[in-house]
Amino acid sequence: MAEIIKLSIITPSKEFYKGEVMELNTESLEGKIGILPKHLPLVAILKPTISEIIDEKGERKKFFSSSGILKVLENEIIMLLDACEWPEDIDADRAEKSKARAEKRLSEKSDIDIDRAKLSLLRSLMRIKIKEI
């Protein structure tokens, strides 16, 4: 039997996922990371990306994960995220409109929070990308 690790993915509005997995792949501000059972303790700041779990049956499941925090301790992973969506739940039109707004704000550069606009653009791009997979 394959080794497993507990995973909880929580957003402000819901518990997105709770179960046992063989692997989690995501991305922190420092780069891509993979978490396997018996991983060393870790706290990381996450960036919007396409994350992937390999569940206890060996099935790969990809999802959009927004900004947040990842904690690994004693064979358990907790992801606290601003937002999280399965590909089929993403509104592609809304993501395209959000992308266009963010690009417009960045091109105008007038009294805007550039970091916030860049983050909005990245979230939109990741939502669009996962719909294309």
MIPAPA-37961 format. One line per field, with one value per residue: residue in three letters; y, z, x of N, C-alpha, C in turn. Coordinates in Angstrom, 1 decimal. Layout:
MIPAPA-37961
resn [ALA, ...] $
n_y [Y, ...] $
n_z [Z, ...] $
n_x [X, ...] $
ca_y [Y, ...] $
ca_z [Z, ...] $
ca_x [X, ...] $
c_y [Y, ...] $
c_z [Z, ...] $
c_x [X, ...] $
END
This chain:
MIPAPA-37961
resn [MET, ALA, GLU, ILE, ILE, LYS, LEU, SER, ILE, ILE, THR, PRO, SER, LYS, GLU, PHE, TYR, LYS, GLY, GLU, VAL, MET, GLU, LEU, ASN, THR, GLU, SER, LEU, GLU, GLY, LYS, ILE, GLY, ILE, LEU, PRO, LYS, HIS, LEU, PRO, LEU, VAL, ALA, ILE, LEU, LYS, PRO, THR, ILE, SER, GLU, ILE, ILE, ASP, GLU, LYS, GLY, GLU, ARG, LYS, LYS, PHE, PHE, SER, SER, SER, GLY, ILE, LEU, LYS, VAL, LEU, GLU, ASN, GLU, ILE, ILE, MET, LEU, LEU, ASP, ALA, CYS, GLU, TRP, PRO, GLU, ASP, ILE, ASP, ALA, ASP, ARG, ALA, GLU, LYS, SER, LYS, ALA, ARG, ALA, GLU, LYS, ARG, LEU, SER, GLU, LYS, SER, ASP, ILE, ASP, ILE, ASP, ARG, ALA, LYS, LEU, SER, LEU, LEU, ARG, SER, LEU, MET, ARG, ILE, LYS, ILE, LYS, GLU, ILE] $
n_y [-1.2, 2.2, 5.0, 7.6, 11.0, 13.3, 15.8, 19.1, 21.5, 24.8, 27.5, 31.0, 30.7, 28.0, 24.5, 23.2, 20.8, 17.7, 15.0, 12.1, 11.9, 11.0, 12.7, 16.2, 18.9, 22.1, 25.7, 28.0, 31.3, 31.0, 29.1, 26.0, 23.3, 20.1, 17.9, 15.1, 12.1, 12.0, 14.3, 17.0, 19.4, 22.4, 25.8, 27.8, 30.5, 30.8, 31.2, 32.2, 29.5, 26.5, 23.8, 20.4, 17.2, 13.9, 11.5, 9.0, 6.8, 7.0, 8.7, 11.6, 15.0, 18.1, 21.6, 25.1, 27.2, 29.9, 32.7, 32.1, 30.2, 27.5, 24.7, 22.2, 19.5, 16.9, 14.7, 15.9, 18.1, 21.5, 23.8, 27.1, 29.1, 32.0, 31.6, 28.8, 26.4, 23.8, 22.8, 22.6, 24.3, 26.9, 30.0, 30.8, 33.1, 35.1, 35.0, 35.8, 38.5, 39.6, 39.3, 41.1, 43.5, 43.7, 43.9, 46.3, 48.1, 47.8, 48.8, 51.4, 52.5, 54.5, 55.8, 53.2, 50.1, 48.4, 45.9, 44.5, 44.6, 43.0, 40.6, 40.0, 39.7, 37.4, 35.5, 35.4, 34.5, 31.9, 30.7, 30.7, 29.1, 26.6, 25.8, 25.2, 22.9] $
n_z [0.0, -0.8, 0.7, 2.5, 3.1, 5.1, 3.8, 3.9, 2.4, 2.6, 2.2, 2.6, 2.2, 2.1, 2.8, 0.7, 0.0, 1.6, 2.7, 2.0, 0.5, -1.9, -2.8, -3.1, -5.3, -5.8, -5.8, -4.3, -3.2, -3.4, -5.3, -7.2, -5.4, -4.0, -2.0, -0.1, 1.7, 5.1, 4.9, 5.8, 8.4, 7.4, 6.4, 4.0, 1.8, -0.6, -4.1, -6.7, -8.8, -10.8, -9.1, -8.0, -7.0, -6.0, -5.5, -2.9, -4.4, -6.5, -8.6, -10.5, -9.8, -10.9, -9.9, -9.6, -7.5, -5.3, -3.8, -0.6, 2.4, 3.2, 5.3, 6.7, 8.8, 10.9, 9.1, 7.9, 5.7, 5.5, 3.6, 3.4, 1.6, -0.5, -2.6, -4.4, -7.0, -8.9, -12.3, -13.8, -12.5, -13.0, -14.3, -17.4, -19.1, -17.2, -16.1, -18.3, -18.6, -16.2, -16.5, -18.7, -17.4, -15.4, -17.0, -18.3, -16.2, -15.4, -17.7, -17.8, -15.4, -13.5, -10.4, -9.1, -7.3, -8.0, -7.4, -6.5, -8.9, -10.5, -9.2, -9.5, -12.3, -12.5, -11.2, -12.9, -15.3, -14.5, -14.0, -16.5, -17.9, -16.6, -17.5, -20.1, -20.1] $
n_x [0.8, 0.5, 2.2, 0.5, -0.6, -2.3, -4.6, -5.9, -7.7, -8.6, -10.7, -11.9, -14.7, -15.3, -14.7, -12.6, -11.2, -10.8, -9.0, -7.0, -3.9, -1.3, 0.5, 1.2, 1.5, 2.5, 2.9, 5.1, 6.2, 8.8, 9.2, 8.4, 7.0, 6.9, 5.1, 5.4, 4.4, 5.7, 7.1, 9.3, 8.7, 7.1, 6.5, 5.0, 4.6, 2.1, 1.6, -0.7, -1.5, -1.5, -2.3, -1.7, -3.0, -2.2, -4.4, -5.4, -6.0, -4.3, -5.1, -4.7, -5.4, -6.0, -6.2, -7.1, -5.3, -5.3, -3.6, -2.0, -1.4, 0.7, 1.0, 3.0, 3.0, 3.8, 2.9, 0.7, -1.0, -1.9, -3.7, -4.3, -6.2, -6.9, -8.7, -10.0, -10.5, -12.0, -11.3, -13.7, -15.4, -14.7, -15.3, -14.8, -15.2, -15.5, -12.9, -11.4, -12.3, -11.4, -8.7, -8.3, -9.1, -7.0, -4.7, -5.2, -5.2, -2.5, -1.2, -2.0, -1.0, -1.6, -1.9, -2.4, -2.4, 0.2, 1.3, -1.0, -2.5, -0.9, -1.0, -3.8, -3.8, -2.2, -3.7, -6.0, -4.7, -3.9, -6.3, -7.4, -5.5, -5.8, -8.3, -7.7, -6.3] $
ca_y [0.0, 3.5, 5.9, 8.7, 12.2, 14.0, 17.1, 19.9, 22.8, 25.6, 28.9, 31.7, 30.3, 26.6, 23.5, 22.8, 19.4, 17.0, 13.6, 11.5, 12.0, 10.4, 13.7, 17.5, 19.7, 23.5, 26.7, 29.0, 32.4, 30.5, 28.2, 24.8, 22.4, 18.8, 17.4, 13.6, 11.6, 12.1, 15.6, 17.8, 20.5, 23.5, 26.8, 28.5, 31.4, 30.3, 32.1, 31.6, 28.5, 25.2, 22.8, 19.0, 16.2, 12.5, 11.0, 7.7, 5.8, 7.3, 9.6, 13.0, 16.0, 19.5, 22.6, 26.4, 27.6, 31.3, 33.0, 31.5, 29.7, 26.1, 24.3, 20.8, 19.1, 15.5, 14.0, 16.5, 19.3, 22.4, 24.9, 28.1, 29.9, 33.0, 31.0, 27.5, 26.0, 22.8, 23.4, 22.7, 25.3, 28.2, 30.8, 31.3, 34.5, 36.0, 35.1, 36.7, 39.9, 39.9, 39.5, 42.4, 44.7, 43.8, 44.3, 47.7, 48.8, 47.8, 49.6, 52.8, 52.9, 55.7, 55.7, 51.9, 49.3, 47.6, 44.5, 44.0, 44.3, 41.9, 39.4, 39.8, 39.2, 36.1, 34.7, 35.2, 33.6, 30.5, 30.2, 30.5, 28.0, 25.3, 25.5, 24.7, 21.6] $
ca_z [0.0, -0.9, 1.9, 2.3, 3.9, 5.2, 3.2, 4.1, 1.7, 3.2, 1.7, 3.5, 2.0, 2.1, 2.9, -0.7, -0.1, 2.8, 2.4, 2.1, -0.8, -1.9, -3.2, -3.5, -6.0, -5.9, -6.0, -3.3, -3.7, -3.6, -6.5, -7.2, -4.3, -4.0, -0.7, 0.0, 3.1, 5.9, 4.6, 6.9, 8.7, 6.4, 6.2, 2.8, 1.2, -1.9, -5.1, -7.6, -9.7, -11.0, -8.1, -8.3, -5.9, -6.4, -4.3, -2.4, -5.5, -7.6, -9.6, -10.5, -9.9, -10.9, -9.5, -9.4, -6.1, -5.3, -2.8, 0.7, 3.2, 3.3, 6.5, 6.7, 10.1, 11.4, 8.1, 7.5, 5.0, 5.5, 2.7, 3.6, 0.4, -0.8, -3.4, -4.9, -7.8, -9.9, -13.6, -14.3, -11.8, -13.4, -15.3, -18.4, -19.5, -16.0, -16.0, -19.4, -18.3, -15.1, -17.2, -19.4, -16.5, -14.8, -18.1, -18.6, -15.0, -15.5, -18.8, -17.5, -14.3, -12.8, -9.0, -8.8, -6.6, -9.1, -6.9, -6.5, -10.3, -11.0, -8.6, -10.2, -13.6, -12.4, -10.9, -14.1, -16.2, -14.0, -14.2, -18.0, -18.2, -16.2, -18.3, -21.4, -19.9] $
ca_x [0.0, 1.3, 2.1, -0.4, -0.5, -3.6, -4.6, -7.0, -7.6, -9.6, -10.9, -12.8, -16.1, -15.6, -13.6, -12.5, -10.8, -10.3, -8.8, -5.7, -3.2, 0.0, 1.4, 0.7, 2.4, 2.0, 4.0, 5.3, 6.9, 10.2, 9.3, 7.6, 7.3, 6.2, 5.0, 5.1, 4.3, 6.9, 7.8, 9.8, 7.8, 7.3, 5.5, 5.3, 3.6, 1.7, 1.2, -1.7, -0.9, -2.3, -1.8, -2.1, -2.9, -2.4, -5.1, -5.0, -6.2, -3.3, -5.6, -4.2, -6.4, -5.5, -7.1, -6.6, -5.2, -4.9, -2.6, -2.3, -0.3, 0.8, 1.7, 3.2, 3.5, 3.4, 2.2, -0.5, -0.8, -3.0, -3.5, -5.3, -6.2, -8.0, -9.7, -9.6, -11.5, -11.8, -11.4, -15.0, -16.1, -14.1, -16.1, -13.8, -15.5, -15.1, -11.5, -10.9, -12.6, -10.5, -7.4, -8.3, -9.0, -5.7, -3.8, -5.5, -4.7, -1.0, -0.7, -2.2, 0.0, -2.0, -2.5, -2.9, -1.5, 0.8, 1.4, -2.4, -2.9, -0.1, -1.6, -5.0, -3.5, -1.7, -4.9, -6.7, -4.0, -3.9, -7.7, -7.6, -4.6, -6.3, -9.4, -7.2, -5.6] $
c_y [1.2, 4.3, 7.1, 9.8, 12.8, 15.4, 17.8, 21.2, 23.6, 27.0, 29.7, 31.2, 28.9, 25.7, 22.9, 21.3, 18.9, 15.6, 13.2, 11.5, 11.3, 11.6, 15.0, 18.2, 21.1, 24.4, 27.8, 30.2, 32.1, 29.6, 27.0, 23.9, 21.2, 18.3, 15.9, 13.2, 11.7, 13.3, 16.3, 18.9, 21.7, 24.5, 27.6, 29.4, 31.0, 31.4, 31.5, 30.7, 27.4, 24.2, 21.4, 18.1, 14.9, 11.9, 9.6, 6.6, 6.0, 8.2, 11.0, 13.9, 17.4, 20.5, 24.0, 26.7, 29.0, 31.5, 32.4, 31.1, 28.2, 25.7, 22.7, 20.4, 17.8, 14.8, 14.5, 17.8, 20.2, 23.5, 25.9, 29.1, 30.9, 32.4, 29.7, 26.9, 24.8, 23.4, 23.6, 23.8, 26.8, 28.8, 31.4, 32.7, 35.5, 36.2, 35.9, 38.1, 40.4, 40.2, 40.8, 43.6, 44.8, 44.3, 45.8, 48.5, 48.9, 48.7, 51.1, 53.4, 54.2, 55.4, 54.3, 51.2, 48.2, 46.1, 43.8, 43.7, 43.1, 40.6, 39.0, 39.2, 37.7, 35.1, 34.4, 34.3, 32.2, 29.9, 29.8, 29.2, 26.7, 24.9, 24.9, 23.4, 20.5] $
c_z [0.0, 0.4, 1.5, 3.4, 3.9, 4.5, 3.5, 3.3, 2.0, 2.6, 2.7, 3.4, 2.1, 2.4, 1.5, -0.8, 1.3, 2.5, 2.5, 0.7, -0.7, -2.2, -3.4, -4.2, -6.2, -6.1, -4.9, -4.0, -4.0, -4.8, -6.3, -6.1, -4.4, -2.5, -0.7, 1.4, 3.8, 5.6, 5.9, 7.2, 7.8, 6.5, 5.0, 2.4, -0.2, -2.8, -6.0, -8.6, -10.0, -10.0, -8.5, -7.1, -6.6, -5.3, -3.9, -3.4, -6.6, -8.7, -9.4, -10.7, -9.8, -10.6, -9.5, -7.9, -6.1, -4.2, -1.5, 1.4, 3.2, 4.6, 6.4, 8.1, 10.5, 10.4, 7.8, 6.8, 5.2, 4.6, 3.1, 2.5, 0.3, -1.6, -4.0, -5.7, -8.7, -11.2, -14.1, -13.6, -12.2, -14.5, -16.3, -18.8, -18.4, -15.9, -17.1, -19.1, -17.2, -15.6, -17.9, -18.5, -15.8, -15.8, -18.3, -17.4, -15.1, -16.6, -18.5, -16.4, -13.6, -11.5, -8.8, -7.9, -7.6, -8.6, -6.9, -8.0, -10.9, -10.5, -9.2, -11.6, -13.5, -12.1, -12.1, -15.1, -15.8, -14.2, -15.7, -18.4, -17.8, -17.0, -19.7, -21.3, -20.1] $
c_x [0.9, 1.1, 1.2, -0.1, -1.9, -3.5, -5.9, -6.8, -8.8, -9.6, -11.8, -14.3, -16.4, -14.4, -13.6, -12.2, -10.4, -10.2, -7.3, -5.1, -1.9, 1.0, 0.6, 1.8, 1.8, 3.2, 4.0, 6.0, 8.3, 10.4, 8.4, 8.0, 6.4, 6.2, 4.6, 5.0, 5.7, 7.7, 8.2, 8.8, 8.2, 6.1, 5.9, 4.2, 3.3, 1.3, 0.1, -1.0, -1.9, -1.6, -2.3, -2.0, -2.9, -3.1, -4.7, -5.2, -5.2, -3.9, -5.1, -5.4, -5.8, -6.6, -6.4, -6.5, -4.6, -3.8, -3.0, -1.1, -0.4, 1.6, 1.8, 3.7, 2.9, 2.5, 0.9, -0.2, -2.1, -2.7, -4.7, -5.2, -7.3, -9.1, -9.1, -10.8, -11.1, -11.9, -12.8, -15.9, -15.7, -15.0, -15.0, -14.0, -15.1, -13.6, -10.9, -11.1, -11.7, -9.1, -7.3, -8.3, -7.7, -4.7, -4.0, -4.9, -3.2, -0.5, -0.9, -1.3, -0.4, -2.6, -3.1, -1.9, -1.0, 0.9, 0.0, -2.8, -2.2, -0.7, -3.0, -4.8, -3.0, -2.8, -5.7, -6.0, -4.0, -5.3, -7.9, -6.7, -5.2, -7.5, -9.0, -6.6, -6.6] $
END
